[in-house]
Amino acid sequence: MAVGNIIKRLQNIMRNDAGISGDAQRIEQMTWLFFLKVYDAQEEEWELKQDNFKSIIPEDLRWRNWAASSNDNESLTGEALLNFVNNELFPKLKDLQLTPQSPRSQWIVKEVFTDLNQYMKDGTMLRQVINVIDEIDFSDAEDRHTFGDIYEGILKDLQSAGNAGEFYTPRALTDFIVKMLNPQLGEKMGDFSSGTGGFLTSTLNYLEPQRKTPHDEELWQDTVRGKEWKPLPYLLSITNLLLHGVEAPNIEHGDSLGTPMSSIKDSDKVDIIAMNPPYGGSTTEAAKKNFPMDVRSSETADLFMVLIMRRLKESGRAGVIIPDGFLFGTDGAKLNIKTALLRDYNVHTIIRLPGSIFAPYTSIATNIIFFNNEAAEGCSEQYKTKDVWFYRLDMPEGYKHFNKTNPMKLEHCQPIIDWWNNRQPLQDEDGNDKARCFTAEELIGLSCNFDQCKFPKSEEEILPPAELLKNYYKRRAELDREIDRTLQEIEKILGIDINSIVE
């Protein structure tokens, strides 16, 4: 079955439904339907493998019995279909009766539907959408593989759905970071802001060649751990892993920053962490209190870095995308976090990334920091880090910037891979550092300024006027929010209302 135009057909139908408003609602509507269809295909496999298999989904709510256009019963449509979905399907799936002993494969159904919405108002159009989705045979390896590629397109669409772009990291970056971390079958990998599951699926794909025996299959199935607190990307990540063959995706729905650092146990730690934590935003006072005083920060990226350090096993390794602000920030929390990294971990590589990798969805410049939870060979007694190598990844020849039509590809990371195993200082034709090594002591002497081998100012991208204005207003709004937060803190300390003084 050709599935290449499935998404376009679904878009065309949904554009005519009064209940669908914007990309985010369209994606959520499609994805819960995809989830039920994929889950039904997975249950078919379980029925073949397990004696006396019983679905956690009530029989009349299983996809095959109400949605599949090929079933023996007359397909529901119009008002009857809307009534069934709104008053039977959603309420009952949200209220599934489970116990702590129920398998993960059952819990995900209840968790997925807890915060979901059914937006469509035209039952006839909803039937048309269901029929299109039902054309895909998820039990067929070729259809499943083809749809996996199409599903990537759905994830990329998130970048244009308001501020949802934070959920998606370009596949080139997830694949590159996982390649450098070199996971091995039997190791546990975690992403605690897993979004749509990009790092998780990159890890599974990387381990695929190692999957040869039934025991290998068991290890592979239990490789990845995720956590995501926003309902839509959580749903997308669960469906993404099901599409990749994971029978019981181990992804929690919740806030990773909501757990006190002091309560993290050895069983919560993993061998490998690959992440792109949220940045550019602030967190709640309640979440900050989960962290030691010396590293409490209002910025989510800072707190996630502390979380990553705490959840990395001894001898574990991490690759994390971080904003420029973390590299050159000198406030107390950032300084303490970076000092702890140099003192207690082996920070061996920082990659400076071109500014347009996430453009036009964000103008924040980003980097990748690689570190291990072990002492570097030859390090001093004060620090587990010996040398930190900085490498600047310039734009590939012929590219001015990355964009939707010219996205970053894994091959664009090849210069880093070539340099990685044969490290040496590099300079560009203007004499600017492109790759350079600093000792831990040197960085401490620089007040932990990790802003090294930066991009020359003359090579900064010149954006179109409309985009410059958009970025300006966005930055101004961020500054206004920061000023408001500061004023609120001053008011609390002084016990006064500044507005009353101004008036």
Protein Blocks (a to p, Z undefined) as FASTA:
>chain_A
ZZklmmmmmmmmmmmpmkbgcjklmmmmmmmmmmmmmmmmmmmmmmmmpghiacfbdfkl
gmklmmmmkbmbdcdehjllmmmmmmmmmmmmmmcccdfklcfklmmmmmmmmmgccfbf
bfklmmmmmmmmmmpcfkbmklmmmmmmmmmmmmmmmmmnojllmmpccfklmmmmmmmn
opaehiacddfblmnommmmmmmmmmmmmmmbfklmmmmmmmpccddfbfklmmmmmmmm
mmnopabacbddddfklpcfklpcfklpcfbdcddddehiacdfklmmmpcfklgcfbfk
lmmmmmmmmmpcehiacdddddfklmmpcbfklmmmmmmmmmmmccfbdcdddfklmpck
bccdcddddddddddehiafkbmbfbdcdddddddehiabdcfklccdfklmmmmmmmmm
mgcddddfkopafbdcddfklmmmnoopabghiacfklpccddfklmmmmmmmmmmmmmm
mmmmmmmmmmmmnopafklmmZZ
